[in-house]
Amino acid sequence: MNVAELVGRTLAQLGVGHAFGVVGSGNFEFTNALRQNGVPFVAARHEGGAATMADAFSRMSGTVAVVTTHQGCGLTNAITGVSEAAKSRTPMIVLAADTPGFAVRSNFKIDQDALARSIGAVAERIHSPESAVADTVRAYRTAVNEHRTVVLSFPLDVQAAPAPLGTPDHIAELASTSALRPSVDAVDQLVSLLAAAKRPVFVAGRGGRLARDEILELAQASGALVATSAVASGLFNEDEFSLGISGGFSSPVTAELITGADLIVGWGCALNMWTMRHGSLIAAGTKVVQIDVEDSALGANRPIDLGILGDSALTASDVLAELTKMNRQSETKYRTQANKQLIATQSRWQDVPIEDISTPERIDPRLVTTTLDAMLPKDRIVSVDSGNFMGYPSTHLSVPDEFGFCFTQAFQSIGLGLHTAIGAALAQPSRLPVLGTGDGGFLMGISELETAVRLHIPLVIIVYNDAAYGAEVHHFTSAHDLETVTFPDVDVAAIGRGFGASGITVRTVADLDGVRTWLDGPQDAPLVIDVKIANDGGSWFLAEAFEAH
């Protein structure tokens, strides 16, 4: 056994869930070692696609995924997807072949460690045959325990070396780690704020996704309404006082109720410009509390009245225990019957009346999305690309829970949607995968449509086709020369059929009959829905986003 085989075996024993990559000579052996040790592998058509598939798989499965790359250009091809994962704090390992130290003239030579650090990933390295297992375990522990994306460089000469004699057949069991408990003083301060508040609102983010039950129990005890950031959408669906997404995607009623809060508590949530609409959702005089496991995150995006360093679940449990001692564990406060009725009837975007802007040739994107929401099975996993269209699938397609929505937007790159949908589909194979994407992003990443066809993924791809890079069109307006961001109308459905998918063109609601036909069939290949959308005048959420440009 050589070291490449040893590292593949070690990662498998550590419990990585899936591997993705484009195989070249540099990553050939350790990729096969992963496969031979039981780790499923998907051969992507581009390393960037592989990276985002792994990112989405990790997020939606709760297990660490691996990207394998060739040295140098294989890693640079993957770097946009790896950047998204790193900025999202996705626990993921990029196992990247690297040139030997002596190969100073190699065409493939780059400073992979510096590249990894430049995007916010952790740079690790397999230094020698003797340290290979320890180096691999360290990278895995960093990914899991620190919620980091790790680029683990693996030089070719180390790969080819024999595994050290006496290497155990199995790695030692990893020591468990304890969640960070908040200080008693911090708990007491939050208890006091909750006791004084009349209209508390809890907003859970990525760091609160594993603390749903504890946060909800505290919300019910303290009379708080609950909401989420976009990446945690669906977390509180079962609660009658759930407001949905806080921020640019908020419905008018959701925004009104959040703005009416006198206390906002962020649970593992950055409370950034997206989630708080540049601060406009925080009324004058509202107290703001932020709970996070990293001190550097507390108050990083806005002034806060209290920062609590601690795990969200433990913090919620400790605060509830103190409220119970005070006999204040069942207060109504913001959880009134009037608010319950308001939330039930008006908090979803589907409840907001629209003025249909459809034309004979182009359909209102809100109308087509709400129609598809009613038509598609509810047990679904929705992924969203980036662009002018993105509010429609994010707000008008319902999701069953927090594992039903995959939102890869930390780097704000278009073209990641199809890759996201494939990784999410593999993580949740019992659910119908649905992708919302623009024509620009879909065509940018379209090589992976072949991957979805090859894997027989029953992926519903909604292409909001405005024949443009719509965000730029609406941002720069007609006073500018827009020829660089507008295109001839493309028959996206025909392109999809060329890849082996089903494809239909939609200009009216009646054209969606083709979706019903596909749903009634074997669903053994993706369905590309080329939706010719009417001009929406520019998305409301991107108008707010561009304020920061």
C-alpha positions, 0 to 999 in steps of 0.5 A, a space after each residue: 500500500 502506498 500513501 495515496 491509498 493510505 490517505 483514501 482509506 483514512 478518510 473513508 474510516 473517518 466517515 466522509 460521506 461522498 467524493 466529487 472531482 475531475 480525475 487527472 494523473 495527480 488525483 487518480 490513485 487517492 480517488 480510487 482509494 476512496 472508492 475502494 474503501 466505500 466512499 461514493 464518487 461522482 465524476 464531474 465535468 469541471 472541478 468548479 462543479 465538483 466543488 459546489 456539489 461537495 459543498 451542497 452535499 455537506 450542507 444538506 447531509 450533515 456529513 463531510 464531503 471531499 473534492 479531489 483535484 489534480 495539482 495546480 490547474 485542477 485546484 484553480 478550476 475548483 476555486 470559485 466553488 471552494 471559495 463559496 464553501 469557505 465563506 459559508 463555513 462548510 465542513 468540507 475537504 479539498 484533497 488536492 494533489 500537489 507538485 513535489 517540492 523539488 519540481 520547481 519548474 513544473 508547469 503545475 506548480 503554484 502556491 496552493 497554500 497561499 491560494 487556499 488562505 486567500 479565499 478563507 479556507 484552511 491550508 493543510 498539507 500531507 507532509 510525509 509518509 510518517 505523518 500522513 494519517 495524523 495530517 489527514 485526521 487533523 484536516 478532518 477534525 478542523 473541518 468538523 469541529 471548526 466548521 471550515 473548508 480545508 484544502 489538504 495538499 498532497 504532493 506526488 512524491 509523498 503519494 507514491 511513497 510506501 506506507 510506513 511499516 506497522 501502520 495500523 489497519 484502523 485509525 484510533 477513535 477520535 476524541 469527542 468535543 464539547 459544545 461551548 456553554 455560555 457564561 452564567 453572566 451572559 445567560 442572566 443578561 439575556 434572561 433580563 432582556 427577555 423578561 423586559 421585552 414585550 415583542 421579542 423576535 428570534 432569528 436563527 442562522 446557519 449556526 442555529 440549524 442544529 438547535 431548532 428544538 431548543 430555540 423553539 422551546 425558548 421562543 414559546 416560553 418567552 413569547 417570541 416570534 421566530 424567523 431565519 436567515 436565508 440559509 436556514 429557511 424552513 427551520 421553524 416551518 412547524 411553528 405557527 408563529 414562524 415568520 419565514 425568512 428575515 431580510 430581503 426575502 421577507 414578505 411585507 407582513 414578516 418585515 412589519 412584525 420584525 420591525 415591530 420587535 423591541 428585542 431581536 436575538 440572533 442565534 448563530 446568525 450574522 445579522 448582516 445587511 441581507 438578514 436585516 435589510 441594511 438595518 432597516 428591520 431594526 427599529 429605533 430603540 430595539 435591543 439586539 443580542 447575538 449568540 455565536 461560537 466565535 467571538 469575532 462574529 459578535 457585533 461584526 456587522 452591526 452594533 449589538 447590546 449583548 454578545 454571547 459566546 456560546 453554542 445556540 442549543 446550550 444557550 437556549 436551554 440555559 436561558 429557559 432553565 432560568 426563566 422556568 425558575 422565575 415562573 416566566 416560562 409561558 408568556 404570550 407577549 408577541 405570540 398573540 392570537 392576532 399575530 397567529 392569524 396574520 402570519 397564517 393568512 398573510 406572511 407568505 409571498 404566495 398570500 400577497 396579491 399580484 398584478 399579473 405582468 404576463 404578456 402573450 409571449 412572456 409569463 409573470 415569474 411570480 405566477 409561474 413559480 406559485 403554479 409550480 409550487 402547487 404542482 410539484 410534490 411538497 417533499 422537495 429540496 430547492 436549490 437557487 442560483 444567483 441573479 435577478 430572478 432568485 427571489 422567486 424560487 426563494 420566496 414562492 417555492 415552499 420547502 419542508 424543512 431546513 434540509 429542503 433549501 440549499 442557498 449557495 450565495 456567500 460568494 455571490 457567484 452566478 453559475 453554481 446553481 446546477 452544481 448545487 442542485 446535484 449535490 443537494 439531490 445526492 444528499 437527500 435522494 428521497 426528495 424531488 430536487 428543484 433548481 431555480 436559475 437564470 439563463 445566464 447562470 444555467 448556461 455558464 454551468 451547463 456542462 454538469 447537466 450531462 452529469 445529472 443526466 448520467 446519474 438519472 437525477 429527477 431534477 426539475 430545472 426552472 430557468 427564468 429566461 430573460 435573455 440577459 444578465 438581468 441583475 446588471 440590466 436593471 441595475 444600470 438602466 437604459 441610460 447605459 449601453 446594455 449590449 454587453 449584458 443582453 443576448 438573443 433569445 436562446 432555446 434552453 429547452 432544446 439545449 436540455 434535450 440535446 444533453 438527454 434531459 426532457 425540455 419544455 418551453 413555457 410562455 403561459 400557465 397552460 404550457 406547464 402541462 408538460 410538467 405534469 406529463 413529466 411528473 407522471 412519467 418515470 422521472 429518470 432524467 432531468 426536466 428543463 423548463 425554459 420559462 420566458 419571463 416578463 420584465 419585472 422591472 428589477 428584483 426588490 431584493 437586489 435593489 437593496 443589495 446594490 445599495 452596498 455597491 
